[in-house]
Amino acid sequence: MAIRIRFWNKIDFVFLSIAIILGLYFRISNPWDAVFRDYGVMLSGNDPWYYQRLIENCFYNFPQRIWFDPFTHYPYGTYTPFGPFLVYLVTLSSKILGLSIPSLKTVSVFIPVVGGALIALPVYLFARETFNRSTAIIAAFLVIAIPGQLLHRSVLSFNDHHIWEAFWQISVLGFFALAYNRLTSENPNNQDLGLLEKRNLLYPVLAGVALGMYLDAWAPGFIISIYIFAFIFISTTLKFIFNVDVKKLVLVFILMSLTATLVYLPFAFNHPTLSTNRYNPLPVLILLSLSLISIVLFFLSRLEERGHLRSLKIKEEYSFGAIVMLLAVLLVGLLTLIPSDLTQIFFSVLRVIQPKGGALTVAEVQPFFIQYGEFSLANAWFNFSMTFFFAIPGMLYATYLLFRQRKPLHLLVLVWGFAMLVALAGQNRFAYYFGVVSAVFAAVMLDAALRYFKFYDLIAAAVSKENALKKVGYIKPIIAVLLIVILFYPTLADANFQSKYSAGGINRQWYDALVWMRNNTPGKEMYDQFYYELYKPNPDLKKPYPYYPEGTYGVMSWWDYGHWITAIAHRMPNANPFQQGIGNKYNNVPGAAPFFTAYNESEANAIADKLGVKYVISDVEMATGKFQAMAVWAEGDFTGSKAYYLKNPAPDPSFRDEYMWYVYISSDGRLGIAKNRYELPRNTIRAFEMYIPSINYFRTMEAKLHIMDGIGLKRYRMVYESGFESKRGLTIEILYRYIYDTSYAKEDFVPVMSTGYVKIFEYVKGAKITGKVDGSVEEVVISANITTNQNRTFVYMQVSEVVDGKYEFIVPYAQETVYPVKASEYRITAGNESKRVPRLSDADVEGGKVVVVDFV
């Protein structure tokens, strides 16, 4: 046994160094080319771009940073929920390196890698303090190699707070466990004064610093203090079962909470009301409240030691627990007296676990173990690989150890583990937290198996130069090695594979479109200056922000893209990934969802006018795959969203629902749609399932803008088109165009082809063209050829009915324009006669100029 302990003590540092280097390799080398591209350094996802916006502003105004941002959720602005930790970490690092604003992204892309590799250290600490050194080393190796969200959110370029949430949470637990262990091991005779020694004060203070950093990285991080308090409450209530020193446990918690409060306090007054996800005093109130309750537990423990609880005539070992439970009941009763506004704040935590409505369309809040309405472990394999299937029995084994060894910290790790499992079941996003849980409990299970199969005895014998196989035999070591391979090989292989494809987010088409917008739309100089200012908060978030400079405007797009619009285009999105500005139809709330699903232009215009929209950006995903999410947000549920799709009268039994169809390609290149597999032609070479858009879909603004290029719209003109989704092969956009032409079009056919991945439209007043025609003419047609900056041409056309011998058009395109999308002269046809409209300028269509073209 002594040899084994010395063996682990000597090589812990070596093993941890190897683990960290391996973690760096996965996170840097594999995704390198996806980040450093020929057109710049690309950040992944959406939120990292908004962090970059905060970092650039902080760098410019250092040491101040913005807490209220009018550059998003136009025209209201918003209090940002993003904490100071990551903003100052990148800003300070860049200042030290002597960089300038254009170079800040180079630092940002490496920051998540640091957290993802160094997380091995606090995982090692926590596993060592709660279990043993061998478990700790296994856990350290596993945590840097677990695939899925923990890897993706710590890879090169994903500069978000998620990896730091996981890092600081496990650091809090590690230092808390270390503090308790040092106090109890150095003071076995319950000498309270031992806690006041300087060396013992260090450990709970470190736990408090870690908790403060957790809060500074993510405001709802106070949840870990609730987990720890739950552990303290359970262990002290059942102290007749667990060997717990209540006084030292409580003192560690109080010192940790007070230290965390001091670390968090400088940022605690940056939001005007109490909120679970903004920087306000709520975390301080929670930490102090839990500390006060802990003080009550402390004094109860002292009263019990002095025999003052014996008068309750309760069996001595149960008396303390009975008092604690009584106090808990009284506390719950007091909670009912809290003002309703405050209780709603606490219940909002539960809504995080059980999202509803449109929130269910967000990938990261989907129930983790449900796919297509059925229980599935596919997500578990993708996010944790084999570790999950070791971790679940590991949790059961840890429960066994708890009741066998009566070690309080085993209860702590179980409270944490099961709490995170419940959170994971509710929302997919918590997979990056559970990656750490999975690493720890998988390590517990593997370590127990290796002990059972004499693996450590084999190593110890080999180190002492004994005949190891003769001592322990052949079968058990083979099984032990096989278990190591079963756990590590698929986990490492999955991490290596996923890390090659986990970086990057914005594609070249979107990036080019937003760079174009920044440089070629009105107010560039004003926006670039305003982008780096510090802002007064909005005195009333229900009203437009009153301090905007002259000439600001909103950019309407789906909320997914809001941070890109802010950070890259330096323009103000109406909707953003904070899920602000989405709106809905069922409560008549203006926003992106009712705008893009509006059935007529006038509905969309009313929203655009209210929200100050000048530009609209659509991409092919909004027009196809993401459209259902837009419809769910607009209608309020999945059932309402089905109105935009065609119901299948005879669906295949294998389909997930009755709105699914087969789309196929025959051997002769013919495209077709079938209700089920029995209707597929024999010569089918490819078939796949998809929703078929109904006529309602093609009535929406999104379909009119993207699928039909805005043809027929009076006040929206295309001003930019990115590169195509694909110039070869079948795309969903091509299918949608084919479906429209074959099922719904009359004379307004659209070319069955792939078009620009991103399209930017300007919302203008439109020039009015009016005139008189012969009384025998019933309708008049106006048309112009539109050539995009991708050299694609389509025909813009409107039809106007003649009323009392007069016609009227409102048209958005100008011939004399600064934009790269060009229009030919308009031609008006009335009966057998045609006339040209005088050339229009940008000022004409923006100001609503009236042009008269008479035919009589």
Secondary structure as UniProt FT lines:
FT   HELIX           2..24
FT   HELIX           25..29
FT   TURN            30..31
FT   HELIX           32..35
FT   STRAND          36..37
FT   TURN            38..39
FT   STRAND          40..41
FT   HELIX           47..61
FT   TURN            62..63
FT   STRAND          68..69
FT   TURN            70..71
FT   TURN            74..76
FT   STRAND          78..79
FT   HELIX           84..97
FT   HELIX           101..103
FT   HELIX           104..108
FT   TURN            109..110
FT   HELIX           111..118
FT   HELIX           120..130
FT   HELIX           133..145
FT   HELIX           149..152
FT   TURN            153..154
FT   TURN            156..157
FT   HELIX           162..186
FT   TURN            188..189
FT   HELIX           192..196
FT   HELIX           198..217
FT   HELIX           219..222
FT   HELIX           223..237
FT   TURN            238..241
FT   HELIX           246..264
FT   HELIX           265..267
FT   TURN            268..269
FT   HELIX           282..305
FT   TURN            306..309
FT   HELIX           310..312
FT   HELIX           316..335
FT   TURN            336..337
FT   HELIX           340..353
FT   HELIX           357..361
FT   HELIX           363..365
FT   TURN            368..369
FT   STRAND          370..371
FT   TURN            372..373
FT   STRAND          374..375
FT   HELIX           378..384
FT   TURN            385..386
FT   HELIX           387..405
FT   HELIX           408..426
FT   HELIX           428..430
FT   HELIX           431..452
FT   TURN            453..454
FT   HELIX           455..463
FT   TURN            464..465
FT   HELIX           468..472
FT   HELIX           475..499
FT   HELIX           508..520
FT   TURN            522..523
FT   HELIX           524..530
FT   TURN            531..532
FT   TURN            541..542
FT   TURN            546..547
FT   TURN            550..551
FT   STRAND          554..556
FT   HELIX           559..561
FT   HELIX           562..567
FT   TURN            568..569
FT   STRAND          572..573
FT   TURN            577..579
FT   TURN            585..588
FT   HELIX           592..596
FT   HELIX           601..611
FT   STRAND          613..619
FT   HELIX           620..623
FT   TURN            624..626
FT   HELIX           627..635
FT   HELIX           638..641
FT   HELIX           642..644
FT   TURN            653..654
FT   TURN            658..659
FT   STRAND          660..666
FT   TURN            667..668
FT   STRAND          671..674
FT   HELIX           677..679
FT   TURN            682..683
FT   STRAND          684..691
FT   HELIX           695..699
FT   HELIX           701..702
FT   HELIX           703..707
FT   TURN            709..712
FT   STRAND          716..721
FT   HELIX           732..739
FT   HELIX           740..744
FT   STRAND          758..763
FT   STRAND          767..772
FT   TURN            775..776
FT   STRAND          779..787
FT   TURN            789..790
FT   STRAND          793..801
FT   TURN            804..805
FT   STRAND          806..811
FT   STRAND          822..823
FT   STRAND          827..830
FT   TURN            831..832
FT   STRAND          833..836
FT   HELIX           842..847
FT   STRAND          850..852
//
